Amino acid sequence: MDEKKVVQLSEDEKAAMKERLEELKAGKAAEGEGAVLAKISEMPEPDRSMARRIHEIVKAAAPGLKPRTWYGMPAWAAKDGKVVCFFQGAARFKARYSTFGFNDSAKLDDGNMWPASFALKELTLAEEARISALVKKAVG
């Protein structure tokens, strides 16, 4: 007899889901640079500085991507509205590192397996260059 495990969301996960529902209800209000910059301004340091810089990198690398929030995080979407990449600050889920990730709409395919997100503890020129290259590749 299989026992079913009850999956319990953490308070942080519940808050992210609530933010996503609010974004869906708000529609266009959750889109645009203003919405992303507002979310970034709410982040504690060093997440805030890292997110601001990533926003600048993504804008420069792929000006066609539209800033928006996604589960309460800064994200950048294609013209069809699908999120291509996102930033998740370490403080969001009390993690030891921030995350810069890509969704399945990103064109990063490399054989049968490739990285879709990256742990980010610090943002140096090397990481900035890698993020820029990945974002350019992601949008094709």
Phi, psi and omega in degrees: 000124179277131174270135177271129177276139176272121180273124179249129176276145175287167178299322178295319178294320177297319179296320178296318179296320178297318178297321179297318177297320178295321177298317180296320179293321183287335181062241184295339181296336180271001181257161174101161183299324180300318180295319180292314180296326177296316178297317180298319182295338178280344184285147173283161173286150003273000180303319184299311180296320180295316180295320178300314181294319178297321177301315179297318181297313181296316179301318181288320184284326184217075183300343179282345178285142182257127176293144176198168173263153182211114187054035179077013181244155173295136179212166181225128188242155175285175181301332179281000178091351180284130180292129178266313181216162184207161175239134176236114180292151180301322183293337184307312180238025179055043181269166180273355177211157173277169181227134168245121187227169180233145174268177184292347177283346177289139182267065181254008184310135179212082183078218182266352183207135178205158179289141178244347175211158186227132173288140184222109179263332181209152181246100177255178179301325179295315179292321178300316180295320180293317178299315179301314180296318180295319180295317178300317179294320183300326182268355176076000000 
